[in-house]
């Protein structure tokens, strides 16, 4: 999937085109067992079975990655999840944001299929991972949804509660011949709990905030619900 990012590093910006040929969703990526268990119970409340292992690495068709402002979903039962999104190009690691949009109705049957069914909206700006790796735990992720015409905070939490990208990449590459994330590979790196429970919205706004540099990566997308025909 061809993507284009505005790379922001220091006072400079540049465009980078990346063909994401391998797309991975790292699930159950909490740093401590208590945080993982919270998310497992949150999903169990809507019928999602417990994972066989943590973390898990779900391969997603690369054509599901999109930078569009609008995505189409079948039925009203899907919802977004903000995650950091790391990708490799020309031997360099970058970080952006993406939504692991998931069909919650199908999730109770198969987590893998529920993730594969939905597009994965990603932002259009990114940072060099090296620019934030030293203070990664200070970064915050947030998401907002629209309810009854109001903008509502849906997710918020520090990245200190999640495994680092390096940790997740090492787990994904375990047993492989690679020592770093191969060029053209993109990975979402886990999420934080939903405030007030998981629920759908046709508007999803997300932010990765760096308080040390007072910089943010943001993206907003809307969902067009297609009829679920029996």
C-alpha positions as CSV (number, residue, x, y, z in Angstrom):
1,X,0.0,0.0,0.0
2,X,1.5,3.3,-1.1
3,X,1.6,5.9,1.7
4,X,3.0,9.4,2.0
5,X,4.1,11.0,5.2
6,X,5.3,14.5,6.2
7,X,8.3,13.7,8.3
8,X,8.9,16.3,11.0
9,X,12.3,16.3,12.7
10,X,13.6,19.3,14.6
11,X,12.8,22.4,12.5
12,X,12.8,20.5,9.2
13,X,10.0,18.7,7.3
14,X,10.2,16.5,4.3
15,X,7.9,14.2,2.3
16,X,8.5,10.4,2.4
17,X,6.7,7.9,0.2
18,X,6.6,4.4,1.6
19,X,5.2,1.3,0.1
20,X,3.8,-0.7,3.1
21,X,4.0,-4.3,1.9
22,X,3.5,-5.9,5.4
23,X,1.0,-4.7,7.9
24,X,1.0,-6.0,11.5
25,X,-1.3,-5.3,14.4
26,X,0.3,-6.0,17.7
27,X,-2.5,-6.9,20.1
28,X,-2.6,-7.3,23.9
29,X,0.5,-5.0,24.1
30,X,0.2,-3.8,27.7
31,X,3.4,-3.5,29.6
32,X,2.1,-5.1,32.8
33,X,-0.3,-7.9,33.3
34,X,-2.8,-5.7,35.2
35,X,-3.2,-3.4,32.2
36,X,-3.5,-6.3,29.8
37,X,-6.1,-8.0,32.0
38,X,-8.1,-4.7,32.1
39,X,-8.3,-4.6,28.3
40,X,-9.1,-8.4,28.1
41,X,-12.0,-7.9,30.5
42,X,-13.2,-4.8,28.6
43,X,-13.4,-6.9,25.5
44,X,-14.8,-9.9,27.3
45,X,-17.8,-7.7,28.3
46,X,-18.7,-7.6,24.6
47,X,-18.1,-11.3,24.1
48,X,-14.5,-11.3,22.8
49,X,-12.7,-14.5,23.8
50,X,-9.4,-14.3,25.8
51,X,-6.2,-14.4,23.7
52,X,-4.1,-17.5,23.4
53,X,-0.9,-15.5,24.1
54,X,0.3,-12.0,24.8
55,X,1.3,-10.1,22.9
56,X,-0.2,-11.5,19.6
57,X,0.8,-10.3,16.1
58,X,-2.1,-10.2,13.6
59,X,-1.2,-10.0,10.0
60,X,-3.5,-7.6,8.1
61,X,-3.8,-7.2,4.3
62,X,-1.8,-4.2,3.4
63,X,-4.6,-2.8,1.2
64,X,-6.5,-2.1,4.4
65,X,-4.1,0.6,5.4
66,X,-5.5,4.0,4.4
67,X,-4.8,7.7,4.9
68,X,-8.2,8.8,3.7
69,X,-10.4,11.1,5.8
70,X,-13.4,8.7,5.2
71,X,-13.7,5.0,5.4
72,X,-16.6,2.6,4.7
73,X,-17.7,-0.1,7.1
74,X,-20.4,-2.7,6.8
75,X,-22.9,-2.4,9.6
76,X,-23.0,-0.1,12.7
77,X,-20.9,-2.3,15.0
78,X,-17.3,-1.2,14.4
79,X,-15.2,1.2,16.4
80,X,-11.7,2.8,16.4
81,X,-8.7,2.4,18.6
82,X,-5.8,4.8,18.6
83,X,-2.4,3.2,18.4
84,X,1.1,4.4,17.6
85,X,2.2,3.2,14.2
86,X,5.8,2.4,13.5
87,X,7.2,1.7,10.1
88,X,10.6,1.2,8.5
89,X,11.9,2.8,5.3
90,X,15.5,3.0,4.0
91,X,16.7,1.5,7.3
92,X,15.2,4.2,9.4
93,X,12.3,3.7,11.9
94,X,9.5,6.2,12.0
95,X,6.4,6.7,14.2
96,X,3.0,7.9,13.3
97,X,-0.6,7.1,14.5
98,X,-3.2,4.7,13.2
99,X,-6.6,3.4,14.3
100,X,-7.0,-0.4,14.7
101,X,-10.7,-0.1,13.6
102,X,-12.4,-3.3,14.4
103,X,-15.8,-4.9,13.8
104,X,-17.0,-5.6,17.4
105,X,-19.8,-7.9,16.4
106,X,-17.4,-10.2,14.4
107,X,-14.8,-9.9,17.2
108,X,-16.8,-12.2,19.4
109,X,-16.4,-14.9,16.7
110,X,-12.8,-14.2,15.6
111,X,-10.5,-11.4,16.6
112,X,-8.3,-11.9,13.6
113,X,-11.2,-11.7,11.1
114,X,-12.7,-8.7,12.9
115,X,-9.5,-6.8,12.4
116,X,-9.0,-7.9,8.8
117,X,-12.5,-6.8,7.9
118,X,-11.9,-3.1,8.7
119,X,-9.7,-0.4,7.1
120,X,-6.9,0.9,9.3
121,X,-6.8,4.7,9.0
122,X,-3.4,6.2,9.5
123,X,-2.1,9.8,9.9
124,X,-0.2,11.7,7.3
125,X,2.6,13.0,9.5
126,X,5.4,11.1,11.3
127,X,8.4,11.6,13.5
128,X,11.8,9.9,13.4
129,X,11.6,7.3,16.1
130,X,15.1,8.3,17.2
131,X,13.7,11.7,18.1
132,X,11.3,10.3,20.7
133,X,12.8,7.0,21.8
134,X,14.7,8.5,24.7
135,X,11.5,9.9,26.3
136,X,9.0,7.5,24.8
137,X,7.2,6.9,28.1
138,X,6.3,10.6,28.4
139,X,4.2,10.5,25.2
140,X,0.4,10.4,25.4
141,X,-2.2,9.0,23.1
142,X,-5.7,10.3,23.0
143,X,-8.9,9.8,21.0
144,X,-12.2,11.5,20.8
145,X,-15.6,10.4,19.4
146,X,-18.8,12.2,18.6
147,X,-21.8,11.4,20.8
148,X,-25.1,13.3,20.5
149,X,-23.3,16.0,18.5
150,X,-20.7,16.5,21.2
151,X,-16.9,15.8,21.1
152,X,-16.2,13.3,23.8
153,X,-12.8,12.1,25.2
154,X,-12.8,8.3,24.4
155,X,-9.2,7.2,25.2
156,X,-6.3,8.8,27.0
157,X,-3.1,7.3,28.5
158,X,0.7,7.5,28.6
159,X,2.8,5.1,26.4
160,X,4.5,4.0,29.7
161,X,1.5,1.6,30.1
162,X,2.3,-0.2,26.8
163,X,5.3,-2.2,25.5
164,X,7.8,-0.2,23.6
165,X,8.0,-0.5,19.8
166,X,11.5,-2.0,20.2
167,X,10.1,-4.7,22.5
168,X,7.2,-5.5,20.1
169,X,9.4,-5.6,17.1
170,X,11.8,-8.0,18.8
171,X,8.9,-10.2,19.7
172,X,7.6,-10.1,16.1
173,X,11.0,-10.9,14.7
174,X,11.8,-13.7,17.2
175,X,13.1,-16.7,15.2
176,X,13.6,-14.7,12.0
177,X,16.7,-13.8,10.2
178,X,16.0,-10.1,10.6
179,X,17.6,-7.9,13.3
180,X,15.4,-4.9,12.6
181,X,11.9,-4.2,11.2
182,X,12.2,-4.8,7.5
183,X,11.7,-1.9,5.1
184,X,8.1,-1.6,4.1
185,X,6.7,-3.1,7.3
186,X,4.3,-1.2,9.4
187,X,3.1,-2.2,12.9
188,X,0.5,-0.8,15.3
189,X,1.7,-1.0,18.9
190,X,-1.3,-1.4,21.2
191,X,-3.9,0.8,22.8
192,X,-5.3,2.0,26.1
193,X,-8.7,1.4,27.5
194,X,-11.9,3.2,26.4
195,X,-13.3,5.7,28.8
196,X,-16.9,4.6,29.4
197,X,-16.6,1.4,27.5
198,X,-16.1,0.4,23.8
199,X,-18.7,1.8,21.5
200,X,-19.1,2.9,17.9
201,X,-18.9,6.4,16.5
202,X,-19.0,7.7,12.9
203,X,-16.3,10.3,13.9
204,X,-12.9,9.3,15.3
205,X,-10.2,11.8,16.1
206,X,-6.8,10.8,17.4
207,X,-3.6,12.3,18.8
208,X,-0.1,11.4,19.8
209,X,1.3,14.1,22.0
210,X,4.9,14.8,22.9
211,X,4.8,17.0,26.0
212,X,8.6,17.5,26.1
213,X,8.6,19.0,22.6
214,X,5.0,20.3,22.7
215,X,4.3,18.6,19.4
216,X,1.4,16.4,18.3
217,X,0.5,14.1,15.5
218,X,-3.2,14.2,14.7
219,X,-5.7,12.6,12.4
220,X,-9.5,12.6,12.1
221,X,-11.6,10.3,10.0
222,X,-15.3,9.6,9.5
223,X,-17.1,6.4,9.0
224,X,-19.7,5.8,6.3
225,X,-21.9,2.9,7.4
226,X,-22.9,0.5,4.6
227,X,-26.0,-1.6,4.9
228,X,-25.6,-5.1,6.3
229,X,-27.6,-7.1,3.8
230,X,-28.7,-10.6,4.9
